Amino acid sequence: MTLAADTFIVTNKTVLNNNDLSILLNLYQPLAGNEAISMYYTLWSYLDKSEAISNEWTHHHLLTNMQITISEIDDARIKLEALGLLKTYKKEGNINSYIYEMYSPMSASEFINNPVLATALYNRVGKLEYEKIISFYKIPSLNLRDYTDITKSFSDVFGFYNGAINDNLIYDLKKSRYRHIEILSKIELNTILSLIPDELLNKKTINKSLKEYIYNISYIYNYDNDDMVTLIRNSINDMHRIDKKILRENAEKYYSFEHLGKLPSLIYKNQPEYLRRKITDDSNRSKMIYMFETTSPYDFINSKYKKGNPTATDLKIIAHLLLDLELKPGVVNVLIDYVLKINNNRLVKSYVDTIASQWSKSNIETVEDAMNFAEKEYKRMHKGTKNTNNIRKKEEKPDWFNQEIAENTASIDEIKELEERIGSR
């Protein structure tokens, strides 16, 4: 972890313009969050317009400027690095020294045509907001049918010049630079390619750009080696090359068939950082909140199965909650836990829909709000309910309804049991 006494300098690897600022706010901020983009601007402020390297500062100065904690600084920095906006170097010593290299954001066209970033943005902001963003960056089309292009070329105006500029006069001038985002995919591309015959695919045509594209496709759709072998074989054209466009279309069709035509990956995502609660105690309730926030809906429902995997029906219900009703992953986990407990361990779509629709209309976005809302509604619905013997029924309900867990500190065994509920992730 970075310390407040650690020093840093900022180096300028690019040129930032007003259009970049718009892209940072509209495209990057929904993914990175306010604090990360604020850190980007703050680091930039340490450079004046003519400087390539800033003076040396301490992180204490950065903390004072941004009014956040050192752990939040580290979290913001990591997000900027992951999105290709920052590169960090560290020299260890009694006082550690950091170098922060600043990079430009991608252009709107590059960002939106990057399948990983576009999918991540769609999942974060939702369909309606995503379409508004796309519309904002679209170039308006003009009808040029009755116009003639009369544009002059350079040679028409300035003629030709003899001689060549001495190479020694060409310097490494400032220009816009950005870093490519790095994706860790679970596929083994060499293994996949070895399973495709040479007479079908010309392996020499597979360059670095195509490999990156294949990794991106597998990451977006959470495909494994077997899936990608089939998709690549079906995406080879008459020239024995992998056609990127066909590969993307096949990947979408395959996912559409399996997942009701929706965009992928949400069921594998955790609760967004900006909607998580800052844990300040070791109570059982806090541990449960942490579990709901840091577990994806897929892993959570998977933990409910002692043997085997979630059914296709269960996964469709989860996809419906995330994509159609736009509930957050942590909120979906609370809903799953709640419904399974009060409905005899069964997820019935009509029953889930009734509850989920109410949560969606009530704008429930955080795990804690979902837990409180569920408990309140449960008590309201069961108020005064009695069985035929006029004796109160013993009702099944989630453990987190018990207010005592908010006060009792979790023991090591209880923490271990809680972790086992979500299995290994």
N, C-alpha and C positions, 0 to 999 in steps of 0.2 A: 504494500500500500504506500502511496505517496505521502510524504510528511510535509507539514506546513513550512518547515525550514528549508526543504529542498529547493534548489534554484532551477530556473529554466530560461531559455531564450527562444524566440520565435523566428523562424526563417520563412522567407516569402518565396515559394516555388511557382507562383502563378500571378495572374492579373485578375482582380475581381472587378466586375462592372455592375451597374444597376440591375441589369437583367438577371445576373447571378443571385442578387439579393432576393428578387421575386421568386426564383426557383427554390432557394433555400427555405423560404417561408411556406410556399405552396406544396412542394414535393418532398422535401427532406424533413421538415419539422414534424409532420404527422408520424413519421417513422422514428426519428431520433428523440423527439420531445423538446420542450421549451428550453430546458437547462443545457442540453447539448448544443443547440443552435446559439443560445446566449453565450456559451463558452467560445464558440467559433468566432462570433462577433467581437468578444472581449479580447481574444488572442490577436485578432486582426487589428484591434485598436492600439496594440503595442507597437505597430509599424506605422510610420507616416508614409505618405504616398511615394517617397523616393527611396525609402530604406528597403534593403533585402534582409537585414538581420536586426533584431531589436536589441536593446540593452538587456542586461541580466536582471531578473527579478526573482523574488521568492514566491512560493505558492501561497504564503500568507497574504501577500498583496492581491493575488488572484481571488482568494477566498473573501477578502474584504470587499473587493469590487463586485463580486457576484452574489454575496450574501448567502452562500450555501456551504455545506460541510465538505470535508476532504474526501469522504467516500462518494459524495455526489459528484465531485470533480472527477474522480477516477471513472465513475460510471458514465459521465458525459463524454470523457475522452475516448473510452472504449467504443462508444456508439459512433463517434466521429471517425474513428479508425475503421470500423466495420463498413461504413458507408463511403470510404475512400476520400474523405475530406481532410484527413490528418494522418501524418506518419510520425511516430514517436521513437526517439532514441534515448537511451539511459546510460549514464556512466555512474557506477556505484563508488561510494567513498564515505567518509564520515558524514558528509552532507552530499546527497545524491544530486546529480546534475542531469537535466532533461533538455532535449532539443525537440521543439514542435515544428514540423514542416507543414505549412498550409498549402492545400490544393483546392482548385476550383470545383464547384459542383458540375455534374454533367449538364449538357444542354437539355432542354425540355424534351426534344425529340429522342435523344440518346436514353434518357431516363425512362420515358414511357415505352420505348421499344426494347428496353431491357426486361426480359420475361420475369426475372426474379424481383426486381424493384417494382415493376408494374403490378405484379400479383400482391406483393407485400402492401403496397399503397392501397389497392382495391380492398383488401381484407381489413385494413386499418380504418379507412374512412367510409366504406360502404358504397353501394352502387350509385346512388344519387349524387353524392359529393364527388365521386370519381369522374362521373360524366361531366360535371360542371368544370372540373379541373382540365379535362381533355378539351372541352369546348373553349376554355380560356386561352389555350396555347395553339388552337387551330388557326391556320392562315386562311383568311377569307378568300373565297374564289371569285374572280371577276370574269365576266363574259368578254373575251377579246375578239369575238368573231368579226366585228366591223373595224378592227384596228390593224394597222400594219407596223411591224417592228422596224423602227428606224434608228436603233441604237448603233452608235459608232464604236469601232474597235480601237484599241490602243494605237495600233500602227496607222490607222486612218488619221488620227489626230496628231501623234507625236513623231511618226516616221520611224526609221531604224537608226540604231547607234552602233558604231564599230567598236571593237575591243571588248575586253572582259574585265570585271573587277578582280583585283588581286584577292586571293582567298584569305590573306592575312587580315583583310579589312572586315571580314565577316565574323561577328562576335556571337556569343550565346545570349541573344537578346531576350528580354522578358516576353513571355507569351502565356496564354492560359494552359494550365496543365491540370489533369485530374488523374486520380488513381483508380484502377479497376477494382471493383469489390471482389473479395475472395470468398468462394463458396466451398464448404466441406460437404461433399456428397458421399453417400454410403455405397455407391457402386464401384466396381473395379473395371475400368474401361478396357484394360488389356485383356482381362478374362472374357469380357463381352465380345470383343473383336475376334478373339481366338475361336469363338464358336460360330463365326460367320465365314463361310468358304471364300477363298481368294478369288475364285471365278465369279462370285456374286458381287463382291465389294473390292474395289481397288484401295488397299490400305494406305497407299502413298498419298492419296488425296486428303487424308485426314490431318489437317494442320492444327495449330494451337487454338485458333479461333473456333474451329468446329468442335474440338474437344471441350472447350469452355462452354459452348452452347449445349452440348450433350449433358454435361454435368449440371448445367442450370435447369434443363428440362427434368432431369431425374430428381433434382432437389425440390423443384416446385410441386411436382405431382407425387413426391414420396415413392418413386418407383425403385425397385430393386434390380439386380442383374437380369433375372429372368424376364421381367417386364421390358427392360431396355433391349434385350436381344430381339424380342418379337417386334418391337416398335422400329428398331433400326432396319431389320430385314425388310419390313414393309415400307420403308422410306428410301429405298435405293432406286435411283432412276436408271434410264437406259444407258447412261454413261458410266454405270457402276460406281456412282458417287452417292453419298448421303445428301438428300435434298432437305435443307433446313426447314423450308416452308412445309413440306410434306410431313417431316418429323413432328413439327409443332402441331399440325392439324391432326395427325394420328394420335398424338399424346392427348389432345383435347377430346377427341372422339372416344378414346378408350376410357378416359376419366369420366366423360359425360355418360357413357353407358353404365359405368359402375356407380356413379355418384349423382345421378339425376340431373346431369347437365350443369352442375354448379362449379364455380372456381374452387380449386383445391386448397389444402394445407391448413385451413383454420382449425380442423379438429385435432391438429398436432401442435397448436400454439398454446402458450400459457397466457394468463392474465397480463395485460399490458402494464409496464412498469408504473406509468403515471396514475394507474388506478389501484395500485397496491397500498396496503396500510403499512406504515412504519411500525415494526414490532418493537415494543418498549418493555415487554415483560415476558415471563416464561410460563404463563398460564396455559392450561390445556386448550382453552378457547383460542388463544393466540396461535398455538401450534396448529390447530385445525384450520384457522384462517390462512396461515402460511401454506399448509398443504393444498387447500383449494386454489390458492393463487399461483403456486409453482408447479402444478400438475396440469397437463393438457387434458381436455375432455376424453380423448382417445385412451390415454394411459389410465385415467380415472375409471372409466367404464370397464376397461380391461382388468383393473384390479378387483372388480366385483365378481369376476369369473374365477372360480377356484381351478377349473380345468377348461382348456380351450380358449377361444377368442370371442370377442363380442359378435353378436349376430348381425347380419346385414340390415335387419330391421332397426336394431338399436342404433347403428351407425347413421342410418338415414334420418332417424329422429334427431340425433345430435347435430347432423349437418343442417337440418331444418331449423333448429334452434339458433344456430350460429349465423346462417346465411339468410334465411327468410325473416326471422324475428330479430336478428342482429343482436342477440344477447352476447355478452362478453364471456370468454372461456371460463373464468373463475365463477361467474354467476351460473353458467350451465352446470358446473360441477356441484354447486350447492343444490340446484334444482334436481339433478339426478339423484343425489344422496337423499334428498327430502322425499321425492316420489317413491323411490325404491323402499324406503322405510315405512311410509304410510300406505303403500299400495301392494303389500305382500310381495315385495321383491320383483315387481313387474313394471316394465315401461310400456304403457299403452298410449299410442299417439294422441288419441282424442282427449285422454285424461291429462297428459303432459301439456297439450296445446291450451287447455283451459287455464292452467296455472301460468304457463309461459306468456300467454297473451296479456294477462293481467300485469305480470312483471315488466313486460316490454312497454306497455302503456304507462306504467308507473315510473319509467325511466330508471330502472334498477341497473346500476353499472358496477358497483363494488361488491365484493364478497360479503363484507360486513352488513351492508344494506340488504343484501339478499337474505342473509341469515335472520336478521331482525324482522324483515317483512314476512318471511315464511312463518316464523314463530307467532307473530301478531295475527296473521290470517288463520293459522291453525287454531289458536285459542278462541278467535271470534267464531269460527265455524263449529267448534265443539263445546261452546259455552252452554251449559245446562243439559248436555246430552246424557241420557241415562239408559240403561238396558231395561229389559222387561221386569227384572227383579228389583228395580229401583236402586240398584247398586252400581256405582260408577264402573264403567268398563275400563279394563287395563288397555290403554291405547299405545300402539307402537308409534314412536316418534324419534327423530334424530337425537343423538347424544348431545348435540350442541344446544338443544332447548334447555338443558339443565344449567341454570345460572351459576351453580356452584363451580362449574368448570372454569368460569371466568376469574375465580378467586384462588383456586388450587393450583399450585405449581406442578408442572408435569414431572413425574419421576423419570429416571432413565428407562425403566421398563415400559412406561406409558409412551414415551417418545419413540422407542423402538417399535412398539406395537402400531403406533400411528404411521410410522414410515413403512412398515410391512403392508399396510392397507393399500398403499399406492404402488407397491412392488418396486422393482428396480427399473429406473428410467435411464 
